[in-house]
Amino acid sequence: MQESAEVATVGVRDRKRAETFRRIHEAAVELTLRDGLATATVTDIAERAGISRRTFFNYFPCKEDAVLGLSEPQIPAHAIEAFLHPALPPSDGDTPGKERFRQALELTVTTMASLGSSASPQVHAIAAANSELFDRVREHRDATQELLVNVLTERISEENRSENTADSARALLLLAGAVLRFAHADNPGILENPDPAAIKKAISTFIEALKDIP
């Protein structure tokens, strides 16, 4: 009973946090559309969302992130656990390298999806008029990549200790990113709702293409 109560408490807390996150994001978008990015302030956004400035900074480090709806770069704990300790054995015919690549891709998708929801047309319009927002997106992407590289390096080091583990991790991450973009072209919603079949198909396509390279 106690465990069930604790799970329920966590669920309520997560829902409340998600709702506050949404209210702040929507307030930031509304005020930016009305007043412009330079004029909209954290204080104005907090008041519009019905929260304090202190609460605002518990969710976003700056108003730009609030407008974009970007969460702080992080790898969800369950994604790290699934990557470091896979619950299922490799699929039939998968080599260790192919299995590692698949796991890296799944970790990449899960982590990128945790950054925030996909941008609305309003956010796209704001970003188009404020180039500094694209810089902020790149900063988030770079920070996320570093987090992923650290986890990948740890996993590769466990399997094959060498001086090139960090380089191998970065190369693996770049390949995973390329596959993800390839899959995204066919399924734009893949980040919000990862489709294992679509990801597997994209991986197979890349592997076949690499086999043809002399």
C-alpha positions as CSV (number, residue, x, y, z in Angstrom):
1,M,0.0,0.0,0.0
2,Q,2.8,2.4,0.9
3,E,4.5,1.8,-2.4
4,S,1.3,2.4,-4.3
5,A,0.8,5.7,-2.5
6,E,4.3,6.8,-3.3
7,V,3.8,6.0,-7.0
8,A,0.5,7.9,-7.0
9,T,2.2,10.9,-5.3
10,V,5.0,10.9,-7.9
11,G,2.4,10.7,-10.7
12,V,0.5,13.7,-9.3
13,R,3.7,15.7,-8.9
14,D,4.8,14.9,-12.5
15,R,1.4,16.0,-13.8
16,K,1.5,19.3,-11.9
17,R,5.0,20.0,-13.1
18,A,4.0,19.3,-16.7
19,E,1.0,21.6,-16.3
20,T,3.1,24.4,-14.9
21,F,5.7,23.9,-17.6
22,R,2.9,24.2,-20.2
23,R,1.5,27.4,-18.7
24,I,4.9,29.1,-18.6
25,H,5.6,28.1,-22.2
26,E,2.2,29.3,-23.4
27,A,2.5,32.6,-21.5
28,A,6.0,33.2,-23.0
29,V,4.7,32.6,-26.5
30,E,1.7,34.8,-26.1
31,L,3.6,37.7,-24.6
32,T,6.4,37.4,-27.2
33,L,3.9,37.4,-30.1
34,R,2.2,40.5,-28.6
35,D,5.2,42.5,-27.4
36,G,8.3,41.0,-29.1
37,L,11.1,38.9,-27.6
38,A,13.1,41.9,-26.4
39,T,10.2,43.5,-24.6
40,A,8.7,40.4,-22.9
41,T,10.3,39.9,-19.5
42,V,10.5,37.0,-17.1
43,T,8.4,39.0,-14.6
44,D,5.7,39.5,-17.2
45,I,5.7,35.8,-18.2
46,A,5.6,34.6,-14.6
47,E,2.6,36.9,-13.9
48,R,0.8,35.7,-17.0
49,A,1.4,32.1,-16.0
50,G,0.2,32.8,-12.4
51,I,3.5,31.9,-10.8
52,S,6.5,33.7,-9.1
53,R,9.8,34.6,-10.7
54,R,11.4,32.0,-8.5
55,T,9.1,29.3,-9.8
56,F,9.8,30.4,-13.3
57,F,13.6,29.7,-12.8
58,N,12.8,26.3,-11.4
59,Y,11.6,25.4,-14.9
60,F,13.6,27.5,-17.3
61,P,17.0,29.3,-17.0
62,C,15.9,32.1,-19.3
63,K,12.9,33.4,-21.2
64,E,14.3,32.1,-24.5
65,D,14.0,28.6,-23.3
66,A,10.5,29.3,-22.1
67,V,9.5,30.6,-25.5
68,L,11.0,27.6,-27.2
69,G,9.5,25.2,-24.7
70,L,12.9,23.5,-24.2
71,S,13.7,21.5,-21.0
72,E,17.1,21.4,-19.5
73,P,19.2,18.9,-21.5
74,Q,19.1,15.6,-19.6
75,I,19.0,11.9,-20.2
76,P,16.0,10.3,-18.6
77,A,17.0,7.8,-15.9
78,H,15.0,5.0,-17.4
79,A,16.8,5.5,-20.7
80,I,20.2,5.3,-19.1
81,E,19.2,2.1,-17.3
82,A,17.8,0.6,-20.5
83,F,21.0,1.4,-22.4
84,L,23.5,0.3,-19.8
85,H,21.6,-2.8,-18.8
86,P,19.4,-4.0,-21.8
87,A,16.5,-6.1,-20.7
88,L,16.3,-8.0,-24.0
89,P,19.1,-10.0,-25.7
90,P,20.3,-9.0,-29.2
91,S,18.0,-9.9,-32.0
92,D,18.8,-12.9,-34.1
93,G,21.6,-12.1,-36.6
94,D,22.6,-8.9,-34.8
95,T,26.3,-8.4,-34.3
96,P,27.6,-6.7,-31.2
97,G,28.3,-3.6,-33.2
98,K,24.9,-3.5,-34.8
99,E,23.2,-4.1,-31.4
100,R,25.2,-1.3,-29.9
101,F,24.2,1.0,-32.7
102,R,20.5,0.2,-32.2
103,Q,20.8,0.9,-28.5
104,A,22.6,4.2,-29.2
105,L,19.8,5.2,-31.5
106,E,17.1,4.4,-29.0
107,L,19.0,6.4,-26.4
108,T,19.3,9.3,-28.8
109,V,15.6,9.3,-29.6
110,T,14.6,9.1,-26.0
111,T,16.9,11.9,-24.9
112,M,15.9,14.2,-27.8
113,A,12.3,13.6,-27.1
114,S,12.9,14.6,-23.4
115,L,14.0,18.1,-24.5
116,G,10.5,19.3,-25.1
117,S,7.5,19.1,-27.3
118,S,7.8,19.8,-31.0
119,A,7.6,23.5,-31.9
120,S,4.2,25.0,-32.8
121,P,3.7,27.3,-35.8
122,Q,3.7,30.2,-33.4
123,V,7.1,29.3,-32.0
124,H,8.5,28.8,-35.6
125,A,7.3,32.3,-36.4
126,I,8.9,33.8,-33.4
127,A,12.2,31.9,-34.1
128,A,12.1,33.1,-37.7
129,A,12.0,36.7,-36.4
130,N,14.6,36.2,-33.7
131,S,17.8,34.4,-34.9
132,E,19.2,34.2,-31.3
133,L,16.6,31.5,-30.6
134,F,18.3,29.3,-33.2
135,D,21.5,29.8,-31.3
136,R,19.8,28.7,-28.1
137,V,18.5,25.5,-29.8
138,R,22.0,24.7,-31.0
139,E,23.3,25.2,-27.4
140,H,20.7,22.7,-26.2
141,R,21.6,20.3,-29.0
142,D,25.4,20.5,-28.2
143,A,24.8,20.0,-24.4
144,T,22.6,17.0,-25.1
145,Q,25.2,15.6,-27.4
146,E,27.9,15.8,-24.7
147,L,25.6,14.0,-22.3
148,L,25.1,11.2,-24.8
149,V,28.8,11.0,-25.6
150,N,29.6,10.5,-21.9
151,V,27.1,7.7,-21.5
152,L,28.2,6.0,-24.8
153,T,31.9,6.3,-23.8
154,E,31.1,4.6,-20.5
155,R,29.4,1.7,-22.3
156,I,32.1,1.3,-25.0
157,S,34.8,1.4,-22.3
158,E,33.1,-1.5,-20.5
159,E,33.2,-3.6,-23.7
160,N,36.5,-2.5,-25.2
161,R,39.0,-0.4,-23.3
162,S,41.1,1.8,-25.5
163,E,42.2,5.3,-26.0
164,N,39.7,6.0,-28.7
165,T,36.5,5.3,-26.8
166,A,35.4,9.0,-26.8
167,D,36.0,9.2,-30.6
168,S,34.1,6.0,-31.1
169,A,31.2,7.3,-29.0
170,R,31.0,10.5,-31.0
171,A,31.1,8.7,-34.3
172,L,28.4,6.3,-33.1
173,L,26.3,9.3,-32.0
174,L,26.7,11.1,-35.3
175,L,25.6,7.9,-37.1
176,A,22.6,7.6,-34.8
177,G,21.7,11.2,-35.5
178,A,21.9,10.6,-39.2
179,V,19.6,7.6,-39.0
180,L,17.2,9.6,-36.8
181,R,17.0,12.4,-39.4
182,F,16.4,9.9,-42.1
183,A,13.6,8.3,-40.1
184,H,12.2,11.7,-39.3
185,A,11.8,12.5,-43.0
186,D,9.3,9.6,-43.3
187,N,7.8,10.0,-39.9
188,P,8.0,13.6,-38.5
189,G,6.4,12.5,-35.2
190,I,9.1,10.0,-34.4
191,L,10.6,12.0,-31.6
192,E,7.3,12.5,-29.7
193,N,6.2,8.9,-30.4
194,P,9.2,6.7,-31.3
195,D,8.2,3.9,-33.8
196,P,10.4,0.9,-33.3
197,A,9.6,-0.5,-36.7
198,A,10.4,2.8,-38.4
199,I,13.7,3.1,-36.5
200,K,14.6,-0.5,-37.3
201,K,13.9,0.1,-41.0
202,A,16.1,3.2,-41.0
203,I,18.9,1.3,-39.3
204,S,18.7,-1.5,-41.8
205,T,18.8,1.0,-44.7
206,F,22.0,2.6,-43.3
207,I,23.7,-0.7,-42.6
208,E,22.9,-1.9,-46.2
209,A,24.3,1.3,-47.6
210,L,27.5,1.0,-45.6
211,K,28.0,-2.5,-46.8
212,D,28.1,-1.2,-50.4
213,I,30.9,1.2,-49.7
214,P,34.1,-0.3,-51.0
